[in-house]
């Protein structure tokens, strides 16, 4: 990209998106491509069937880590009916003790392949010296056929199992240590890309023309190569966030992040105009900055993405940690300090924008020697999907290159044996319940729970056929504390009628009938429950 073209790119990034690329979206009557349901933006459509994402997947290295046997992994995903892996196309980490390592995982981190086992989109070439980690430097103009063959094989095997894949082009470099792994680092390539870059944050802006030009070539190449697949959607970047994003007065940097992500979304739209299929585009709204003078009050850059017609899906991480959500603002304490019920409130603040929201990474414990928190992940999944979320993905550290079954056969770096099978089976209890509903008509049942329920989080959905799904969780679950078996009375505001009532326990799937409820449609109806941890209630008008 020359300077003149670079100035043009900056200019168009600032334009209203309706003057940019506006290819029509894929719809169910045109193809089987994974798409937004035409009648309900909280649900997707795949192969003619409504679907929500519900999955517990590995740490995004299935393609770039040549040591990871994805055949074994996908067999396990199919057996437990997980319907999405999130796959990184370019970024990788280390497992050699560098400051940027995830120390509790080390070589068990699937996104940290051995240097010689990393499968990347560009080729190394001899005769130009060594890159920072000892192998030959990259020629960023030479694509690696083995990479694209592996990527397509992975997606083809996902499709054969009915599995959708989120393809994430880029990731935050996070630190100089991790950026040193990137082919875009000036010491790792022979084409002078990134030669003036001092701060790795530049990778997520339009500031360096050489990096932007390479990124665009890679996006165009991947979008073209993967166009044949129905079971993919694209995410621009994982956790795009400058310098940690927790400083005062970062509005200008926020605008840079927005311009960069919107630019690449426009590139995808432009490329697919001349290709047979159109795929959904997601943005991870992760940029966070503190309001001046208030160290807790924060916001994402999500409003701009909701308004951009080139962007179909808004992805978030750690929603349950974004407490006291009001408008676009929230207080962020960071994992594992989430709170029961925050997902419901966070999503209600975004109801006016008709775009799917996916919780596509949650904190599952383990890193920084934290305990596993599978029970919290169970609660988050129920809260998310019954609050109107279109998808939930747990980052499942039990899947490793030493144990692609995710069943604790081989210890991770700190000696623990992680077994994620229980959580995946728990997810199937929720999955089965959703399969009993008219997903195309499922929406948040706002107002059905009358008033707050101290000490509990909740979510509620209805398919408008007289069926209501309620979920309640003891806040002690989020605090990783034992829960007592307690009686709880809740007030419900229901349309007039008689309702059958059944409790469902998310831990074992058992159901127990309750007395029928009668609502006059005016005063509230009381429902008495006794449970520990969490419970779901299924109401059907009879």
Wavefront OBJ file of the C-alpha trace (Angstrom):
o trace
v 0.000 0.000 0.000
v 1.533 3.337 -1.029
v 1.100 6.570 0.902
v -1.630 7.894 -1.408
v -3.631 4.715 -1.015
v -3.078 4.780 2.734
v -4.533 8.282 2.991
v -7.506 7.070 0.963
v -7.999 4.173 3.415
v -7.999 6.546 6.388
v -10.528 8.742 4.627
v -12.990 5.998 3.784
v -12.778 4.549 7.303
v -14.270 7.799 8.547
v -17.157 7.798 6.061
v -20.659 6.653 6.953
v -20.803 2.950 6.198
v -23.730 3.202 3.795
v -21.402 4.755 1.230
v -18.969 1.844 1.488
v -19.515 -1.735 0.450
v -23.089 -2.974 0.607
v -23.332 -6.486 -0.802
v -26.591 -8.225 0.138
v -26.520 -10.651 3.041
v -26.953 -14.350 2.553
v -30.490 -15.506 3.303
v -31.982 -18.921 3.851
v -33.811 -18.995 0.516
v -30.574 -18.446 -1.405
v -28.208 -20.920 0.219
v -27.348 -22.993 3.272
v -24.720 -20.514 4.434
v -24.760 -19.841 8.171
v -26.820 -16.663 8.477
v -28.936 -14.549 10.800
v -32.478 -15.880 11.057
v -34.633 -13.569 8.937
v -37.368 -13.412 11.592
v -35.329 -13.357 14.797
v -31.906 -11.713 15.155
v -31.243 -13.631 18.382
v -31.038 -16.875 16.421
v -29.053 -18.100 13.422
v -30.105 -20.224 10.487
v -27.955 -23.125 9.291
v -29.002 -25.736 6.751
v -32.567 -24.514 7.016
v -32.786 -24.948 10.790
v -32.763 -22.281 13.541
v -29.727 -22.607 15.804
v -27.955 -20.940 18.699
v -24.229 -21.376 19.320
v -23.552 -23.435 22.446
v -20.084 -24.864 22.775
v -17.056 -25.582 24.916
v -14.076 -25.420 22.573
v -10.268 -25.454 22.620
v -8.033 -22.379 22.779
v -8.260 -21.512 19.074
v -5.113 -23.291 17.851
v -6.638 -26.264 16.031
v -5.354 -25.103 12.629
v -2.127 -23.216 13.390
v -0.786 -25.901 15.741
v 0.466 -28.774 13.592
v 0.819 -30.978 16.681
v -2.909 -30.701 17.450
v -4.859 -33.697 16.144
v -8.146 -32.073 15.209
v -9.642 -35.378 14.069
v -9.649 -36.581 17.677
v -10.886 -33.178 18.863
v -13.765 -32.977 16.381
v -14.831 -36.515 17.210
v -15.226 -35.441 20.833
v -17.044 -32.253 19.803
v -19.457 -34.267 17.676
v -20.081 -36.835 20.407
v -21.054 -34.146 22.901
v -22.842 -32.038 20.254
v -20.701 -28.911 20.649
v -21.496 -26.853 17.565
v -18.676 -24.335 17.179
v -14.896 -24.073 17.484
v -13.305 -20.632 17.399
v -10.176 -20.788 15.223
v -7.372 -18.245 14.917
v -5.954 -17.819 11.432
v -2.687 -15.992 12.133
v -1.866 -15.367 15.804
v 0.021 -17.774 18.045
v 1.631 -17.801 21.485
v 4.693 -19.359 23.097
v 5.323 -22.134 25.583
v 8.988 -21.565 26.336
v 8.822 -19.551 29.553
v 8.630 -16.100 27.958
v 6.885 -13.361 29.966
v 3.894 -13.565 27.627
v 3.290 -17.269 28.267
v 0.255 -18.687 29.999
v 2.398 -20.264 32.667
v -0.180 -22.682 34.092
v -0.597 -24.248 30.637
v 2.832 -24.003 28.902
v 2.906 -26.699 26.195
v -0.686 -27.692 26.987
v -1.800 -24.396 25.427
v -3.072 -25.413 21.995
v -2.386 -21.899 20.675
v 1.303 -22.199 21.550
v 2.778 -24.616 18.996
v 6.425 -25.477 18.837
v 8.089 -23.031 16.460
v 8.710 -25.770 13.914
v 5.118 -27.043 14.246
v 3.408 -23.697 13.636
v 1.321 -23.838 10.449
v 1.054 -20.289 9.142
v -0.336 -18.762 5.934
v 3.017 -17.494 4.658
v 6.210 -19.371 3.841
v 9.635 -19.239 5.407
v 12.442 -18.832 2.881
v 16.131 -19.713 3.275
v 19.011 -17.414 2.513
v 17.783 -14.265 4.253
v 18.925 -14.869 7.816
v 17.004 -16.120 10.816
v 13.800 -14.847 12.429
v 13.638 -14.146 16.143
v 12.812 -17.707 17.138
v 15.599 -19.320 15.134
v 14.010 -20.478 11.898
v 14.180 -18.845 8.456
v 12.431 -15.530 7.905
v 9.049 -15.238 6.185
v 8.353 -14.026 2.685
v 4.972 -12.343 3.173
v 4.308 -12.521 -0.580
v 4.459 -16.324 -0.644
v 1.425 -18.225 0.566
v 1.857 -21.573 2.292
v -0.211 -24.223 0.443
v -0.002 -26.614 3.423
v -1.736 -24.039 5.638
v -4.708 -23.575 3.321
v -4.987 -27.323 2.779
v -5.054 -27.895 6.541
v -7.576 -25.108 7.094
v -9.926 -26.453 4.418
v -9.605 -30.006 5.704
v -10.529 -28.816 9.189
v -13.583 -26.896 7.926
v -14.656 -29.780 5.724
v -14.576 -32.137 8.690
v -16.479 -29.603 10.799
v -19.152 -29.384 8.102
v -19.476 -33.175 7.952
v -20.361 -33.076 11.648
v -22.740 -30.123 11.404
v -20.257 -27.864 13.209
v -20.018 -24.120 12.497
v -16.638 -22.378 12.753
v -15.776 -18.840 13.795
v -12.687 -17.852 11.782
v -10.773 -15.077 13.540
v -8.318 -13.328 11.240
v -6.173 -11.445 13.776
v -5.579 -11.010 17.491
v -4.279 -8.386 19.815
v -0.481 -8.935 20.027
v -0.739 -8.083 23.775
v 2.987 -7.526 24.315
v 6.337 -7.149 22.610
v 7.098 -10.757 23.575
v 4.134 -12.158 21.697
v 4.485 -9.731 18.810
v 8.002 -11.131 18.328
v 6.313 -14.302 17.026
v 4.431 -12.466 14.297
v 5.558 -12.673 10.665
v 4.765 -8.936 10.572
v 7.534 -8.194 13.056
v 10.319 -6.394 11.204
v 12.911 -8.993 12.244
v 10.812 -11.908 10.974
v 10.157 -11.045 7.323
v 12.192 -10.150 4.244
v 9.858 -7.559 2.714
v 10.342 -4.723 5.188
v 6.824 -5.049 6.590
v 6.543 -3.292 9.942
v 10.060 -1.885 9.650
v 9.230 1.285 11.617
v 6.891 -0.263 14.198
v 7.972 0.193 17.800
v 4.653 -0.428 19.566
v 2.770 -3.659 18.708
v -0.525 -1.794 19.184
v 0.066 -0.407 15.681
v -0.900 -3.849 14.350
v -4.536 -3.008 15.219
v -4.658 0.391 13.519
v -4.306 1.811 10.021
v -1.126 3.641 11.080
v 1.450 1.464 9.291
v 0.754 1.107 5.538
v 2.965 -1.973 5.129
v 1.141 -3.914 7.846
v -2.306 -2.865 6.613
v -1.378 -3.925 3.069
v -0.320 -7.385 4.263
v -3.414 -7.743 6.448
v -5.626 -6.889 3.504
v -3.876 -9.447 1.280
v -4.361 -12.110 3.938
v -8.046 -11.250 4.465
v -8.679 -11.317 0.715
v -6.854 -14.627 0.361
v -8.676 -16.326 3.245
v -12.099 -15.009 2.273
v -11.577 -16.270 -1.275
v -10.143 -19.651 -0.265
v -12.883 -20.321 2.308
v -15.803 -19.039 0.257
v -16.886 -22.560 -0.645
v -17.851 -23.344 2.962
v -21.348 -22.787 4.359
v -20.310 -23.376 7.967
v -18.091 -20.347 8.651
v -18.386 -16.761 9.743
v -15.571 -14.263 10.072
v -14.351 -12.269 13.056
v -11.916 -9.418 12.390
v -9.814 -9.465 15.551
v -9.695 -11.014 18.986
v -9.669 -8.492 21.857
v -8.534 -5.450 19.895
v -7.510 -3.118 22.690
v -4.667 -0.599 22.833
v -2.164 -0.587 25.706
v -4.533 -2.515 27.923
v -7.238 0.064 27.238
v -7.504 1.057 30.889
v -6.242 4.616 30.847
v -7.988 7.964 30.773
v -8.779 9.813 27.533
v -8.406 7.035 24.980
v -11.176 8.246 22.689
v -8.733 8.871 19.828
v -7.274 5.373 20.145
v -10.796 3.968 20.254
v -11.537 5.661 16.945
v -8.406 4.048 15.475
v -9.568 0.587 16.532
v -13.039 1.204 15.112
v -11.652 2.501 11.789
v -9.318 -0.493 11.451
v -11.997 -3.123 12.143
v -14.543 -1.387 9.939
v -11.981 -1.159 7.153
v -11.390 -4.913 7.118
v -15.129 -5.609 7.347
v -15.442 -3.503 4.198
v -12.690 -5.521 2.532
v -14.595 -8.763 3.200
v -17.786 -7.294 1.762
v -15.938 -6.103 -1.321
v -14.252 -9.457 -1.953
v -17.452 -11.459 -1.574
v -19.340 -9.264 -4.040
v -17.715 -11.278 -6.834
v -17.891 -14.672 -5.072
v -20.784 -17.148 -4.865
v -21.380 -16.970 -1.113
v -21.783 -14.219 1.480
v -20.696 -14.855 5.057
v -21.495 -13.120 8.311
v -18.944 -10.702 9.770
v -18.370 -10.369 13.503
v -16.499 -7.809 15.559
v -15.195 -8.438 19.059
v -16.191 -5.287 20.965
v -13.441 -5.485 23.533
v -11.868 -2.036 23.594
v -12.344 -0.688 27.104
v -11.472 2.705 28.475
v -12.198 4.380 31.752
v -14.280 7.484 31.972
v -12.126 10.424 33.022
v -12.047 10.794 36.772
v -13.689 7.446 37.465
v -11.455 4.388 37.656
v -14.305 1.857 37.481
v -16.778 3.233 34.978
v -15.906 1.839 31.553
v -17.360 1.212 28.118
v -16.786 -0.850 24.984
v -16.621 0.564 21.476
v -19.721 -1.410 20.572
v -22.193 1.301 19.589
v -20.283 2.084 16.384
v -20.340 -1.579 15.408
v -24.059 -1.960 16.023
v -24.648 0.928 13.637
v -22.331 -0.397 10.890
v -24.291 -2.332 8.211
v -21.163 -4.263 7.226
v -21.035 -5.881 10.676
v -23.536 -8.647 11.429
v -22.526 -10.008 14.847
v -21.200 -8.351 17.995
v -18.955 -10.613 20.094
v -18.115 -9.977 23.733
v -15.864 -11.532 26.341
v -16.516 -11.747 30.084
v -20.003 -10.249 30.063
v -20.743 -11.543 33.552
v -17.869 -9.378 34.855
v -19.374 -6.201 33.380
v -21.481 -5.195 36.329
v -23.991 -2.400 36.876
v -24.470 -2.007 33.149
v -26.207 1.233 32.242
v -26.488 2.334 28.643
v -23.118 1.694 27.052
v -21.318 1.967 30.399
v -20.436 -0.660 32.964
v -18.048 -1.403 35.799
v -15.487 -4.052 34.966
v -13.794 -6.029 37.710
v -12.366 -8.728 35.476
v -12.622 -12.510 35.766
v -13.192 -14.475 37.879
v -15.199 -11.811 39.678
v -18.408 -12.125 37.684
v -21.872 -11.662 39.128
v -25.059 -13.660 38.710
v -27.633 -11.811 36.637
v -25.299 -9.346 34.925
v -25.729 -10.961 31.514
v -29.473 -10.254 31.564
v -28.916 -6.566 32.348
v -26.068 -6.161 29.834
v -28.150 -7.549 26.990
v -31.212 -5.478 27.898
v -29.129 -2.331 27.417
v -28.580 -3.391 23.789
v -32.095 -4.519 22.864
v -32.728 -1.622 20.515
v -30.077 -2.873 18.085
v -31.259 -5.879 16.105
v -28.000 -7.771 15.756
v -26.958 -11.118 17.226
v -24.767 -10.993 20.330
v -22.398 -13.880 21.057
v -20.508 -14.400 24.320
v -17.638 -16.009 22.427
v -15.058 -16.267 25.195
v -15.609 -16.790 28.860
v -13.149 -17.332 31.666
v -13.004 -21.023 32.540
v -10.431 -20.820 35.289
v -6.966 -22.424 35.229
v -4.906 -19.474 33.915
v -2.897 -17.651 36.574
v -3.443 -20.798 38.686
v -7.116 -20.025 39.248
v -9.418 -22.940 40.077
v -11.652 -24.456 37.431
v -15.086 -22.848 37.463
v -17.220 -25.146 35.354
v -20.297 -24.486 37.471
v -19.998 -20.767 36.668
v -19.671 -21.604 32.968
v -22.848 -23.660 33.209
v -24.679 -20.721 34.771
v -23.329 -18.276 32.171
v -24.511 -20.461 29.311
v -28.044 -20.677 30.710
v -28.126 -16.966 31.482
v -26.794 -15.997 28.053
v -29.052 -18.103 25.877
v -32.198 -17.428 27.922
v -31.430 -13.685 28.060
v -31.555 -13.346 24.278
v -27.944 -14.125 23.438
v -27.323 -15.845 20.113
v -24.352 -17.867 21.291
v -22.030 -18.901 24.102
v -18.510 -20.326 23.877
v -16.536 -21.537 26.855
v -12.762 -21.517 26.413
v -12.087 -25.109 27.380
v -8.524 -25.542 28.595
v -8.974 -29.308 28.924
v -8.349 -29.697 25.177
v -4.567 -29.824 24.716
v -2.119 -31.061 22.056
v -1.303 -33.885 24.488
v -4.988 -34.750 25.024
v -7.349 -33.658 22.271
v -10.184 -35.575 23.978
v -10.330 -32.977 26.774
v -10.679 -35.729 29.363
v -7.727 -35.209 31.716
v -5.556 -37.977 30.322
v -2.418 -35.826 30.423
v -1.624 -33.144 33.050
v -1.227 -29.514 32.050
v 1.852 -27.460 32.919
v 0.997 -26.948 36.594
v 0.269 -30.644 37.105
v -3.521 -30.570 37.142
v -5.564 -32.936 35.015
v -8.399 -31.019 33.400
v -11.529 -32.901 32.366
v -14.086 -30.767 30.535
v -16.486 -33.601 29.718
v -18.840 -32.831 32.597
v -19.401 -29.257 31.389
v -19.980 -30.435 27.832
v -22.601 -32.879 29.054
v -24.210 -30.120 31.141
v -24.483 -28.035 27.990
v -26.460 -30.822 26.358
v -29.159 -30.499 29.000
v -29.672 -26.884 27.947
v -29.334 -27.840 24.281
v -32.102 -30.422 24.624
v -34.425 -27.919 26.274
v -33.850 -25.391 23.505
v -34.586 -28.105 20.929
v -38.078 -28.434 22.451
v -38.805 -24.762 21.735
v -39.618 -22.802 18.638
v -36.187 -21.169 18.444
v -37.216 -18.985 15.540
v -39.671 -17.295 17.899
v -37.688 -17.374 21.163
v -37.075 -13.989 22.787
v -36.389 -12.556 26.253
v -39.469 -12.612 28.477
v -38.958 -9.102 29.830
v -41.170 -8.400 32.838
v -42.213 -11.979 33.560
v -40.175 -11.971 36.777
v -41.731 -9.255 38.905
v -39.060 -7.308 40.787
v -35.520 -8.216 41.847
v -34.592 -11.473 43.539
v -31.887 -10.676 46.134
v -29.024 -13.135 46.068
v -29.959 -14.654 42.704
v -29.409 -14.061 39.043
v -32.056 -14.854 36.506
v -32.985 -15.081 32.853
v -36.281 -15.756 31.109
v -37.413 -16.475 27.552
v -40.683 -17.182 25.791
v -41.499 -18.502 22.353
v -44.857 -16.632 22.402
v -46.791 -19.901 22.176
v -47.509 -19.842 25.883
v -44.187 -21.466 26.799
v -41.833 -19.758 29.256
v -38.329 -20.844 30.251
v -37.091 -19.393 33.530
v -33.629 -19.775 35.017
v -32.382 -18.835 38.489
v -28.879 -19.176 39.933
v -27.572 -18.613 43.453
v -24.946 -15.845 43.411
v -22.732 -18.074 45.576
v -22.062 -20.081 42.409
v -20.207 -17.086 40.959
v -18.290 -16.611 44.202
v -17.117 -20.262 43.965
v -18.737 -20.960 47.326
v -20.933 -23.909 48.390
v -24.669 -23.396 47.977
v -27.293 -24.472 50.487
v -30.568 -26.104 49.562
v -32.989 -23.225 50.050
v -36.615 -22.382 49.462
v -37.314 -19.439 47.187
v -40.578 -17.761 46.324
v -40.738 -15.704 43.157
v -43.483 -13.509 41.747
v -44.420 -13.950 38.093
v -46.330 -11.619 35.801
v -47.952 -13.900 33.224
v -50.679 -13.440 30.638
v -54.038 -14.807 31.853
v -54.390 -18.564 31.738
v -53.542 -21.846 33.399
v -49.952 -23.065 33.208
v -48.320 -26.400 33.805
v -45.009 -26.058 35.648
v -41.976 -28.343 35.658
v -38.577 -27.829 37.271
v -35.459 -28.898 35.416
v -32.106 -29.229 37.182
v -29.193 -28.103 34.950
v -26.764 -30.427 36.739
v -28.474 -33.709 35.922
v -31.403 -32.921 33.609
v -33.999 -34.341 35.975
v -37.464 -32.868 35.796
v -40.100 -32.632 38.525
v -43.716 -31.484 38.083
v -45.063 -28.629 40.183
v -48.600 -27.555 40.890
v -50.271 -25.795 37.976
v -50.277 -21.983 38.081
v -53.270 -19.799 37.382
v -52.788 -16.181 36.289
v -55.529 -13.608 35.963
v -53.207 -11.369 33.963
v -53.484 -8.571 36.498
v -51.902 -9.554 39.806
v -48.668 -11.505 40.152
v -48.550 -15.273 40.579
v -46.322 -16.838 43.225
v -44.102 -19.792 42.426
v -42.362 -21.683 45.253
v -39.072 -23.465 44.542
v -36.501 -25.368 46.545
v -33.082 -25.929 45.021
v -29.341 -25.632 45.411
v -27.060 -23.866 42.908
v -29.434 -23.312 39.983
v -32.768 -24.363 38.569
v -34.852 -23.961 35.420
v -38.637 -23.809 35.297
v -40.674 -24.713 32.211
v -44.136 -23.166 32.023
v -46.690 -24.121 29.370
v -50.111 -22.529 28.988
v -52.739 -25.279 28.981
l 1 2 3 4 5 6 7 8 9 10 11 12 13 14 15 16 17 18 19 20 21 22 23 24 25 26 27 28 29 30 31 32 33 34 35 36 37 38 39 40 41 42 43 44 45 46 47 48 49 50 51 52 53 54 55 56 57 58 59 60 61 62 63 64 65 66 67 68 69 70 71 72 73 74 75 76 77 78 79 80 81 82 83 84 85 86 87 88 89 90 91 92 93 94 95 96 97 98 99 100 101 102 103 104 105 106 107 108 109 110 111 112 113 114 115 116 117 118 119 120 121 122 123 124 125 126 127 128 129 130 131 132 133 134 135 136 137 138 139 140 141 142 143 144 145 146 147 148 149 150 151 152 153 154 155 156 157 158 159 160 161 162 163 164 165 166 167 168 169 170 171 172 173 174 175 176 177 178 179 180 181 182 183 184 185 186 187 188 189 190 191 192 193 194 195 196 197 198 199 200 201 202 203 204 205 206 207 208 209 210 211 212 213 214 215 216 217 218 219 220 221 222 223 224 225 226 227 228 229 230 231 232 233 234 235 236 237 238 239 240 241 242 243 244 245 246 247 248 249 250 251 252 253 254 255 256 257 258 259 260 261 262 263 264 265 266 267 268 269 270 271 272 273 274 275 276 277 278 279 280 281 282 283 284 285 286 287 288 289 290 291 292 293 294 295 296 297 298 299 300 301 302 303 304 305 306 307 308 309 310 311 312 313 314 315 316 317 318 319 320 321 322 323 324 325 326 327 328 329 330 331 332 333 334 335 336 337 338 339 340 341 342 343 344 345 346 347 348 349 350 351 352 353 354 355 356 357 358 359 360 361 362 363 364 365 366 367 368 369 370 371 372 373 374 375 376 377 378 379 380 381 382 383 384 385 386 387 388 389 390 391 392 393 394 395 396 397 398 399 400 401 402 403 404 405 406 407 408 409 410 411 412 413 414 415 416 417 418 419 420 421 422 423 424 425 426 427 428 429 430 431 432 433 434 435 436 437 438 439 440 441 442 443 444 445 446 447 448 449 450 451 452 453 454 455 456 457 458 459 460 461 462 463 464 465 466 467 468 469 470 471 472 473 474 475 476 477 478 479 480 481 482 483 484 485 486 487 488 489 490 491 492 493 494 495 496 497 498 499 500 501 502 503 504 505 506 507 508 509 510 511 512 513 514 515 516 517 518 519 520 521 522 523 524 525 526 527 528 529 530 531 532 533 534 535 536 537 538 539 540 541 542
